[in-house]
Amino acid sequence: MTFVTFLPPGGGLGGLFAQQPERYRACMEIGRNLMAGPSELQTGERELIAAFVSALNACSFCLGTHGSIARAFGWDPQVIEALVDDPATAPLPEALLPIMQLVRKLTLQPSRLTQADADAVIAAGWNEQTVSDVVAISAYYAMANRLASGHGI
């Protein structure tokens, strides 16, 4: 049950966005761009980031949605649990480890990010735009998590 009566049951964030299209149109466009626009990151990797951010923020709706999509792209559901426990030991390709460490720090301790966090992603073979993509995806899902949780979705 949502916290506001104007949202349809089971409508998710899409229901909120549809209910208030003028307010959330740009938000929907940003989400589509981040998840399907140009990036070195594959769609499944982006979905894994979304699920990981949502797990760290304890947003069950977004975790369920993006965890399911990540699974559809071949990610084992236990990977998300392992990421929450410790990204450094999660069963991921080596190149994704610094990305997930960046995601965790940005989500839980954003004021502690340093140049070394970005440099670790670049040293793993990614470009600077990918660092920016990771930051943007993480930030977007932090906002989406707050919208979902705050509306009782």
Solvent accessible surface area in square Angstrom, and as a share of the most:
residue,aa,sasa,rsa
1,M,215,0.96
2,T,27,0.16
3,F,147,0.61
4,V,45,0.26
5,T,143,0.83
6,F,87,0.36
7,L,11,0.06
8,P,63,0.40
9,P,123,0.77
10,G,87,0.83
11,G,29,0.28
12,G,11,0.11
13,L,20,0.10
14,G,50,0.48
15,G,11,0.10
16,L,0,0.00
17,F,15,0.06
18,A,74,0.57
19,Q,89,0.40
20,Q,47,0.21
21,P,57,0.36
22,E,136,0.61
23,R,172,0.63
24,Y,19,0.07
25,R,106,0.39
26,A,63,0.49
27,C,15,0.09
28,M,54,0.24
29,E,90,0.40
30,I,92,0.47
31,G,8,0.07
32,R,146,0.53
33,N,93,0.48
34,L,27,0.13
35,M,20,0.09
36,A,84,0.65
37,G,16,0.15
38,P,131,0.82
39,S,35,0.23
40,E,74,0.33
41,L,1,0.01
42,Q,119,0.53
43,T,52,0.30
44,G,6,0.05
45,E,27,0.12
46,R,14,0.05
47,E,12,0.05
48,L,0,0.00
49,I,0,0.00
50,A,0,0.00
51,A,0,0.00
52,F,0,0.00
53,V,0,0.00
54,S,0,0.00
55,A,20,0.16
56,L,28,0.14
57,N,34,0.17
58,A,89,0.69
59,C,3,0.02
60,S,91,0.59
61,F,68,0.28
62,C,2,0.01
63,L,57,0.28
64,G,39,0.37
65,T,52,0.30
66,H,24,0.11
67,G,2,0.02
68,S,51,0.33
69,I,59,0.30
70,A,0,0.00
71,R,106,0.39
72,A,89,0.69
73,F,109,0.45
74,G,67,0.64
75,W,43,0.15
76,D,74,0.38
77,P,63,0.40
78,Q,124,0.55
79,V,7,0.04
80,I,13,0.07
81,E,116,0.52
82,A,25,0.20
83,L,0,0.00
84,V,51,0.30
85,D,116,0.60
86,D,57,0.29
87,P,6,0.04
88,A,49,0.38
89,T,107,0.62
90,A,6,0.05
91,P,92,0.58
92,L,21,0.10
93,P,77,0.49
94,E,139,0.62
95,A,36,0.28
96,L,3,0.02
97,L,25,0.12
98,P,18,0.11
99,I,0,0.00
100,M,0,0.00
101,Q,78,0.35
102,L,7,0.04
103,V,0,0.00
104,R,71,0.26
105,K,54,0.23
106,L,33,0.17
107,T,25,0.15
108,L,85,0.42
109,Q,80,0.36
110,P,76,0.48
111,S,111,0.72
112,R,150,0.55
113,L,54,0.27
114,T,78,0.45
115,Q,124,0.55
116,A,67,0.52
117,D,28,0.14
118,A,21,0.16
119,D,64,0.33
120,A,44,0.34
121,V,0,0.00
122,I,66,0.33
123,A,91,0.70
124,A,36,0.28
125,G,63,0.60
126,W,34,0.12
127,N,69,0.35
128,E,128,0.57
129,Q,108,0.48
130,T,1,0.00
131,V,20,0.12
132,S,57,0.37
133,D,16,0.08
134,V,0,0.00
135,V,57,0.33
136,A,35,0.27
137,I,1,0.00
138,S,2,0.01
139,A,56,0.43
140,Y,24,0.09
141,Y,12,0.04
142,A,29,0.22
143,M,81,0.36
144,A,3,0.02
145,N,2,0.01
146,R,140,0.51
147,L,30,0.15
148,A,0,0.00
149,S,56,0.36
150,G,54,0.51
151,H,36,0.16
152,G,18,0.17
153,I,43,0.22
